[in-house]
């Protein structure tokens, strides 16, 4: 007589059995094994369940670049070189097999080797998230608060006592509390749930980093109201997510598209990893928005002002429309479909001596629903410094910031963030008009701003090394 199968005949499976069925190991293994064993799935049921984790077939790169829109023109010989490099790197990017469309903005400039998406680039990909196309500064964004008739100097003074620039987070006793709901989102996502990431998420709240991040104060050209704008990204929590995303994308690249450049590796959205990475990006977006709000609210409390208005937008993120993912590496979303919490127009800063533009605009076939995010650069920071080596930092600072209240958090001038380091603002504005990249509806005229400054010049490790060198000379 044939023995009937019952519960006691079930044998727990392990990762080895799943690999034997043709599935490469991944973050989803633990969840899958638990599901299969807890439900005691037979072979047929197990194979049907695992089908959702099957990788797509291997694909090669496009033979020719997918066509893209060029909303950029050279104003001089120096810019011709920049434009040539931008087009060359975009041509390489647009051979990536997932890519279906692209665009470059007037502020475009190279961000790395050929094949790396340029700053000012937009790349649309089908069913794929490319971590290298949003870079480590995930959700770099700008927020504006209208403080009505507040004194701009009082606002800037209060901001100086509230914000925190440069590397690292706030010391104990000066940290903001990570909201429990946000902490739970970190803990629920394997990309974010390490103790280090959660610790950094609290330490870095209320901080703005270095480089081109700033806190700007000015007055509305339209109303005369005092407005404060902050510019920063997701700090260390975002940088850690980026690193993990690149590692996962590289594993997929090796399996499904080894011809694709490493910097353009992707995570298929219809995988467990893809869904979790998308969720992690949204959590980091919430964290970054909160980071802005804490700084703005801190200033409001210090000066006792009434908030007349507040709005924000990211310009370094991934935006989803159906199964198409728009990777904006320094491009401002115009289309409301890209921002679920839109509360106002968009912000485009140029440089510390120019107004911050408040814009709105329509989606076109050539802008893909985006505008520039700033003025961009025609040369590297180091090249700019070499060009001005015949002057002292103090001389350059005085020439370029006359009439403005410019403060560096590190007390060290960073000439690579002064106006001459950027493209001509008037030319960028003209090209916005020429290429239908948004309409300026107001301008925040500059009073002053705070930036990190040259954080390396007297960094603790540099000071320590100089002291050691002096001791050795004695």
BELDA-V358745 format. One record per residue. N is the residue number from 1. RES is the residue in one letter. D_CENTER is the distance of its C-alpha to the mean C-alpha in whole Angstrom. Layout:
n:N res:RES d_center:D_CENTER
n:N res:RES d_center:D_CENTER
This chain:
n:1 res:X d_center:67
n:2 res:X d_center:63
n:3 res:X d_center:61
n:4 res:X d_center:59
n:5 res:X d_center:55
n:6 res:X d_center:54
n:7 res:X d_center:51
n:8 res:X d_center:53
n:9 res:X d_center:52
n:10 res:X d_center:49
n:11 res:X d_center:47
n:12 res:X d_center:43
n:13 res:X d_center:41
n:14 res:X d_center:39
n:15 res:X d_center:36
n:16 res:X d_center:38
n:17 res:X d_center:40
n:18 res:X d_center:36
n:19 res:X d_center:36
n:20 res:X d_center:39
n:21 res:X d_center:39
n:22 res:X d_center:36
n:23 res:X d_center:33
n:24 res:X d_center:30
n:25 res:X d_center:29
n:26 res:X d_center:26
n:27 res:X d_center:25
n:28 res:X d_center:27
n:29 res:X d_center:30
n:30 res:X d_center:31
n:31 res:X d_center:30
n:32 res:X d_center:32
n:33 res:X d_center:35
n:34 res:X d_center:35
n:35 res:X d_center:36
n:36 res:X d_center:38
n:37 res:X d_center:40
n:38 res:X d_center:40
n:39 res:X d_center:41
n:40 res:X d_center:44
n:41 res:X d_center:43
n:42 res:X d_center:45
n:43 res:X d_center:44
n:44 res:X d_center:44
n:45 res:X d_center:42
n:46 res:X d_center:39
n:47 res:X d_center:39
n:48 res:X d_center:38
n:49 res:X d_center:36
n:50 res:X d_center:34
n:51 res:X d_center:34
n:52 res:X d_center:30
n:53 res:X d_center:29
n:54 res:X d_center:30
n:55 res:X d_center:28
n:56 res:X d_center:28
n:57 res:X d_center:30
n:58 res:X d_center:29
n:59 res:X d_center:28
n:60 res:X d_center:28
n:61 res:X d_center:26
n:62 res:X d_center:27
n:63 res:X d_center:30
n:64 res:X d_center:29
n:65 res:X d_center:25
n:66 res:X d_center:24
n:67 res:X d_center:25
n:68 res:X d_center:22
n:69 res:X d_center:22
n:70 res:X d_center:22
n:71 res:X d_center:21
n:72 res:X d_center:22
n:73 res:X d_center:25
n:74 res:X d_center:26
n:75 res:X d_center:28
n:76 res:X d_center:30
n:77 res:X d_center:30
n:78 res:X d_center:27
n:79 res:X d_center:25
n:80 res:X d_center:27
n:81 res:X d_center:26
n:82 res:X d_center:22
n:83 res:X d_center:23
n:84 res:X d_center:25
n:85 res:X d_center:22
n:86 res:X d_center:19
n:87 res:X d_center:22
n:88 res:X d_center:23
n:89 res:X d_center:19
n:90 res:X d_center:19
n:91 res:X d_center:22
n:92 res:X d_center:22
n:93 res:X d_center:18
n:94 res:X d_center:20
n:95 res:X d_center:23
n:96 res:X d_center:21
n:97 res:X d_center:23
n:98 res:X d_center:21
n:99 res:X d_center:20
n:100 res:X d_center:22
n:101 res:X d_center:20
n:102 res:X d_center:18
n:103 res:X d_center:18
n:104 res:X d_center:17
n:105 res:X d_center:16
n:106 res:X d_center:19
n:107 res:X d_center:16
n:108 res:X d_center:15
n:109 res:X d_center:16
n:110 res:X d_center:16
n:111 res:X d_center:13
n:112 res:X d_center:16
n:113 res:X d_center:19
n:114 res:X d_center:20
n:115 res:X d_center:19
n:116 res:X d_center:15
n:117 res:X d_center:13
n:118 res:X d_center:13
n:119 res:X d_center:11
n:120 res:X d_center:12
n:121 res:X d_center:13
n:122 res:X d_center:13
n:123 res:X d_center:14
n:124 res:X d_center:16
n:125 res:X d_center:17
n:126 res:X d_center:20
n:127 res:X d_center:20
n:128 res:X d_center:17
n:129 res:X d_center:14
n:130 res:X d_center:13
n:131 res:X d_center:10
n:132 res:X d_center:10
n:133 res:X d_center:9
n:134 res:X d_center:6
n:135 res:X d_center:6
n:136 res:X d_center:6
n:137 res:X d_center:4
n:138 res:X d_center:3
n:139 res:X d_center:4
n:140 res:X d_center:4
n:141 res:X d_center:7
n:142 res:X d_center:11
n:143 res:X d_center:14
n:144 res:X d_center:18
n:145 res:X d_center:21
n:146 res:X d_center:24
n:147 res:X d_center:27
n:148 res:X d_center:30
n:149 res:X d_center:32
n:150 res:X d_center:31
n:151 res:X d_center:32
n:152 res:X d_center:29
n:153 res:X d_center:30
n:154 res:X d_center:30
n:155 res:X d_center:27
n:156 res:X d_center:25
n:157 res:X d_center:28
n:158 res:X d_center:27
n:159 res:X d_center:23
n:160 res:X d_center:24
n:161 res:X d_center:26
n:162 res:X d_center:23
n:163 res:X d_center:20
n:164 res:X d_center:19
n:165 res:X d_center:17
n:166 res:X d_center:17
n:167 res:X d_center:17
n:168 res:X d_center:18
n:169 res:X d_center:18
n:170 res:X d_center:21
n:171 res:X d_center:25
n:172 res:X d_center:27
n:173 res:X d_center:28
n:174 res:X d_center:26
n:175 res:X d_center:23
n:176 res:X d_center:22
n:177 res:X d_center:23
n:178 res:X d_center:21
n:179 res:X d_center:22
n:180 res:X d_center:24
n:181 res:X d_center:23
n:182 res:X d_center:19
n:183 res:X d_center:21
n:184 res:X d_center:23
n:185 res:X d_center:19
n:186 res:X d_center:18
n:187 res:X d_center:22
n:188 res:X d_center:22
n:189 res:X d_center:19
n:190 res:X d_center:20
n:191 res:X d_center:17
n:192 res:X d_center:16
n:193 res:X d_center:20
n:194 res:X d_center:21
n:195 res:X d_center:23
n:196 res:X d_center:20
n:197 res:X d_center:17
n:198 res:X d_center:19
n:199 res:X d_center:20
n:200 res:X d_center:17
n:201 res:X d_center:16
n:202 res:X d_center:19
n:203 res:X d_center:19
n:204 res:X d_center:16
n:205 res:X d_center:16
n:206 res:X d_center:17
n:207 res:X d_center:15
n:208 res:X d_center:13
n:209 res:X d_center:13
n:210 res:X d_center:14
n:211 res:X d_center:13
n:212 res:X d_center:13
n:213 res:X d_center:12
n:214 res:X d_center:15
n:215 res:X d_center:17
n:216 res:X d_center:19
n:217 res:X d_center:23
n:218 res:X d_center:25
n:219 res:X d_center:27
n:220 res:X d_center:27
n:221 res:X d_center:29
n:222 res:X d_center:30
n:223 res:X d_center:31
n:224 res:X d_center:31
n:225 res:X d_center:29
n:226 res:X d_center:27
n:227 res:X d_center:23
n:228 res:X d_center:21
n:229 res:X d_center:17
n:230 res:X d_center:14
n:231 res:X d_center:11
n:232 res:X d_center:9
n:233 res:X d_center:6
n:234 res:X d_center:7
n:235 res:X d_center:9
n:236 res:X d_center:12
n:237 res:X d_center:12
n:238 res:X d_center:8
n:239 res:X d_center:9
n:240 res:X d_center:12
n:241 res:X d_center:11
n:242 res:X d_center:10
n:243 res:X d_center:13
n:244 res:X d_center:15
n:245 res:X d_center:13
n:246 res:X d_center:14
n:247 res:X d_center:18
n:248 res:X d_center:18
n:249 res:X d_center:17
n:250 res:X d_center:20
n:251 res:X d_center:23
n:252 res:X d_center:22
n:253 res:X d_center:22
n:254 res:X d_center:25
n:255 res:X d_center:27
n:256 res:X d_center:26
n:257 res:X d_center:25
n:258 res:X d_center:26
n:259 res:X d_center:26
n:260 res:X d_center:23
n:261 res:X d_center:21
n:262 res:X d_center:19
n:263 res:X d_center:16
n:264 res:X d_center:16
n:265 res:X d_center:17
n:266 res:X d_center:17
n:267 res:X d_center:17
n:268 res:X d_center:20
n:269 res:X d_center:19
n:270 res:X d_center:23
n:271 res:X d_center:23
n:272 res:X d_center:23
n:273 res:X d_center:20
n:274 res:X d_center:18
n:275 res:X d_center:19
n:276 res:X d_center:18
n:277 res:X d_center:15
n:278 res:X d_center:14
n:279 res:X d_center:15
n:280 res:X d_center:13
n:281 res:X d_center:10
n:282 res:X d_center:12
n:283 res:X d_center:13
n:284 res:X d_center:10
n:285 res:X d_center:9
n:286 res:X d_center:13
n:287 res:X d_center:12
n:288 res:X d_center:10
n:289 res:X d_center:12
n:290 res:X d_center:15
n:291 res:X d_center:14
n:292 res:X d_center:14
n:293 res:X d_center:17
n:294 res:X d_center:19
n:295 res:X d_center:19
n:296 res:X d_center:20
n:297 res:X d_center:23
n:298 res:X d_center:24
n:299 res:X d_center:24
n:300 res:X d_center:26
n:301 res:X d_center:28
n:302 res:X d_center:29
n:303 res:X d_center:31
n:304 res:X d_center:32
n:305 res:X d_center:30
n:306 res:X d_center:30
n:307 res:X d_center:27
n:308 res:X d_center:28
n:309 res:X d_center:24
n:310 res:X d_center:21
n:311 res:X d_center:18
n:312 res:X d_center:14
n:313 res:X d_center:11
n:314 res:X d_center:8
n:315 res:X d_center:7
n:316 res:X d_center:4
n:317 res:X d_center:5
n:318 res:X d_center:9
n:319 res:X d_center:12
n:320 res:X d_center:15
n:321 res:X d_center:18
n:322 res:X d_center:21
n:323 res:X d_center:21
n:324 res:X d_center:19
n:325 res:X d_center:15
n:326 res:X d_center:13
n:327 res:X d_center:10
n:328 res:X d_center:9
n:329 res:X d_center:7
n:330 res:X d_center:8
n:331 res:X d_center:10
n:332 res:X d_center:11
n:333 res:X d_center:13
n:334 res:X d_center:17
n:335 res:X d_center:18
n:336 res:X d_center:19
n:337 res:X d_center:19
n:338 res:X d_center:15
n:339 res:X d_center:15
n:340 res:X d_center:17
n:341 res:X d_center:18
n:342 res:X d_center:18
n:343 res:X d_center:20
n:344 res:X d_center:20
n:345 res:X d_center:19
n:346 res:X d_center:16
n:347 res:X d_center:15
n:348 res:X d_center:15
n:349 res:X d_center:16
n:350 res:X d_center:17
n:351 res:X d_center:19
n:352 res:X d_center:21
n:353 res:X d_center:24
n:354 res:X d_center:23
n:355 res:X d_center:22
n:356 res:X d_center:19
n:357 res:X d_center:20
n:358 res:X d_center:20
n:359 res:X d_center:20
n:360 res:X d_center:21
n:361 res:X d_center:22
n:362 res:X d_center:23
n:363 res:X d_center:22
n:364 res:X d_center:23
n:365 res:X d_center:24
n:366 res:X d_center:22
n:367 res:X d_center:19
n:368 res:X d_center:19
n:369 res:X d_center:18
n:370 res:X d_center:15
n:371 res:X d_center:16
n:372 res:X d_center:14
n:373 res:X d_center:12
n:374 res:X d_center:14
n:375 res:X d_center:17
n:376 res:X d_center:15
n:377 res:X d_center:17
n:378 res:X d_center:21
n:379 res:X d_center:21
n:380 res:X d_center:19
n:381 res:X d_center:19
n:382 res:X d_center:22
n:383 res:X d_center:24
n:384 res:X d_center:24
n:385 res:X d_center:25
n:386 res:X d_center:28
n:387 res:X d_center:29
n:388 res:X d_center:30
n:389 res:X d_center:31
n:390 res:X d_center:35
n:391 res:X d_center:34
n:392 res:X d_center:33
n:393 res:X d_center:29
n:394 res:X d_center:32
n:395 res:X d_center:33
n:396 res:X d_center:30
n:397 res:X d_center:28
n:398 res:X d_center:32
n:399 res:X d_center:32
n:400 res:X d_center:28
n:401 res:X d_center:28
n:402 res:X d_center:31
n:403 res:X d_center:32
n:404 res:X d_center:28
n:405 res:X d_center:28
n:406 res:X d_center:25
n:407 res:X d_center:24
n:408 res:X d_center:23
n:409 res:X d_center:22
n:410 res:X d_center:23
n:411 res:X d_center:26
n:412 res:X d_center:26
n:413 res:X d_center:25
n:414 res:X d_center:22
n:415 res:X d_center:23
n:416 res:X d_center:20
n:417 res:X d_center:19
n:418 res:X d_center:22
n:419 res:X d_center:22
n:420 res:X d_center:24
n:421 res:X d_center:21
n:422 res:X d_center:19
n:423 res:X d_center:21
n:424 res:X d_center:24
n:425 res:X d_center:22
n:426 res:X d_center:25
n:427 res:X d_center:25
n:428 res:X d_center:21
n:429 res:X d_center:23
n:430 res:X d_center:26
n:431 res:X d_center:24
n:432 res:X d_center:22
n:433 res:X d_center:25
n:434 res:X d_center:27
n:435 res:X d_center:24
n:436 res:X d_center:24
n:437 res:X d_center:20
n:438 res:X d_center:21
n:439 res:X d_center:24
n:440 res:X d_center:24
n:441 res:X d_center:25
n:442 res:X d_center:25
n:443 res:X d_center:24
n:444 res:X d_center:23
n:445 res:X d_center:26
n:446 res:X d_center:25
n:447 res:X d_center:27
n:448 res:X d_center:25
n:449 res:X d_center:21
n:450 res:X d_center:20
n:451 res:X d_center:18
n:452 res:X d_center:18
n:453 res:X d_center:20
n:454 res:X d_center:22
n:455 res:X d_center:21
n:456 res:X d_center:23
n:457 res:X d_center:26
n:458 res:X d_center:27
n:459 res:X d_center:25
n:460 res:X d_center:28
n:461 res:X d_center:28
n:462 res:X d_center:29
n:463 res:X d_center:31
n:464 res:X d_center:33
n:465 res:X d_center:33
n:466 res:X d_center:35
n:467 res:X d_center:37
n:468 res:X d_center:38
n:469 res:X d_center:39
n:470 res:X d_center:41
n:471 res:X d_center:43
n:472 res:X d_center:43
n:473 res:X d_center:45
n:474 res:X d_center:48
